[in-house]
Amino acid sequence: MYRVWDFVTNYSLLLIAGALLALVWANVDPHSYHQMVEYPIWFNDLVGIDASKWLHTYGEEFGITEVGDVTRVLTAHFLVNDILMAFFFAIAAKEVWEAIILESGSLRGKKAATPLFATAGGMIGPIAVYLGLAALLGSDTYDAVSRGWAIPTATDIAFSYLVGRLVFGAGHPAVRFLLLLAIADDAAGLVILAIFYPSAEVAPEWLLVSLGAAIFVYVAFNWLPRRLDRGNQDRPNSTWMRQKLSFWPYLLAGCISWFAFQKSGLHPALGLLPIVPTLPHADRAFGIFAEAEQYLTDLLNHVEHLLKHPVEVILFLFGLFNAGVEFSSIGSPTWLVLGGLVIGKPLGVLLFGWFAAGPMKLGLPSGMRMVDLLVIGCVAAIGFTVSLFLASVAFDSTAMLGDIRLQEAAKMGALFSFGAALVAIVAGKLTGVQKRNT
């Protein structure tokens, strides 16, 4: 990503605006809010949630008693969470892909070892705290909430980056360490979402369709033109592809891959991930959120630049369609998610980071202290965006614990994780963090 401060600030403000609007709306007029979220846009046989399930749960609210022989309904919520959010996850996947595959990638080599260990701790710690506290509340509570174990593992990259700069200053090595941790956390989160939270019964044969689309678009529009251009510095075939076809073949392949993911049972928001590595990319990356990437002209970075403003709007809609939780929904899942984030995340990052840097002798970046790991863990405890998303897939909207809706209570915990920013600022003061702005 490029021009990081402007990008992240705009992203954050729009997301917060959507979330605040949703909170106010859901608590002032919950009926109209939920009608907006579950509004049926299109009854069809191709895209959307199960029509009979929607009819049973929401049909009465909309005065709809039957939907004929159609099998799916495209709701406003499905449009935002399952279709539009695919572009957000594609951007995250782009950063992960470059960080891993390119020679200068930030997740390659020894320099990434300690952050990767800290990332593991920042996921194991929250899971242990979440499930441990749930077990203390009794078997009934544990059985009801255990499916949400992944919700507190998330780290919101943009908000963590903003808070990290406030605590450490833009020039502190801990900020780069935090970004490495956050992007690795995102990569692990995508794997968790794909493996542990399928949207339906898994039909793996459909993943071959996605794989086929990715292979075809890579060979036909990336590898073959470069192959034909070998020895010719003018690169006529690659230039023609870029100028005449641009990203359109990849968008078509993305649509096929997205549809295949929906049919496969994996969450369709991940449907663009197989296509991201097929786009022509630069030979190097300047690092996560590096401003210099604005000067890269390869198709992968060009597509990311084109998605910048649309994704900002998508994240506003995501906040609006997912953060509308009534305050009466606060319950034990809220505190479990929050406890996993603000207790488990800092402790996990500190313990695993210390083990990697100390006993394993992998070390810390020059200018970073061991105690900074604790502060980084506090900053990384801001789950928000991905935690909200995981809450929406971990619990069915009708799942209950007593008179509390599990999904809404868990979402409230993700929203409350904003409090980790204050915890991080206080922790930075108490541990004597010296801000470095250059």
HELIX and SHEET records of a PDB file:
HELIX    1   1 VAL A    4  VAL A   28  1                                  25    
HELIX    2   2 PRO A   30  VAL A   37  1                                   8    
HELIX    3   3 ALA A   51  TYR A   58  1                                   8    
HELIX    4   4 GLY A   59  PHE A   62  5                                   4    
HELIX    5   5 ALA A   76  PHE A   78  1                                   3    
HELIX    6   6 LEU A   79  LEU A   84  3                                   6    
HELIX    7   7 MET A   85  ILE A  101  1                                  17    
HELIX    8   8 LYS A  110  ALA A  112  5                                   3    
HELIX    9   9 ALA A  113  LEU A  136  1                                  24    
HELIX   10  10 SER A  139  VAL A  145  1                                   7    
HELIX   11  11 SER A  146  GLY A  148  5                                   3    
HELIX   12  12 ILE A  151  THR A  153  5                                   3    
HELIX   13  13 ILE A  157  PHE A  168  1                                  12    
HELIX   14  14 PRO A  173  PHE A  196  1                                  24    
HELIX   15  15 GLU A  205  TYR A  218  1                                  14    
HELIX   16  16 VAL A  219  TRP A  223  3                                   5    
HELIX   17  17 LEU A  224  LEU A  228  1                                   5    
HELIX   18  18 PRO A  236  TRP A  240  1                                   5    
HELIX   19  19 MET A  241  LEU A  245  3                                   5    
HELIX   20  20 TRP A  248  SER A  264  1                                  17    
HELIX   21  21 PRO A  268  LEU A  270  5                                   3    
HELIX   22  22 VAL A  276  THR A  278  5                                   3    
HELIX   23  23 GLU A  291  TYR A  295  5                                   5    
HELIX   24  24 LEU A  299  ASN A  322  1                                  24    
HELIX   25  25 PHE A  327  SER A  329  5                                   3    
HELIX   26  26 SER A  332  GLY A  339  1                                   8    
HELIX   27  27 GLY A  340  GLY A  344  3                                   5    
HELIX   28  28 LYS A  345  ALA A  357  1                                  13    
HELIX   29  29 ASP A  372  ALA A  380  1                                   9    
HELIX   30  30 PHE A  384  ALA A  394  1                                  11    
HELIX   31  31 LEU A  406  PHE A  416  1                                  11    
HELIX   32  32 GLY A  419  LEU A  430  1                                  12    
SHEET    1   A 3 PRO A  40  ASN A  44  0                                        
SHEET    2   A 3 ARG A  72  THR A  75 -1                                        
SHEET    3   A 3 ILE A  49  ASP A  50 -1                                        
SHEET    1   B 2 MET A 400  LEU A 401  0                                        
SHEET    2   B 2 ILE A 404  ARG A 405 -1                                        
END                                                                             
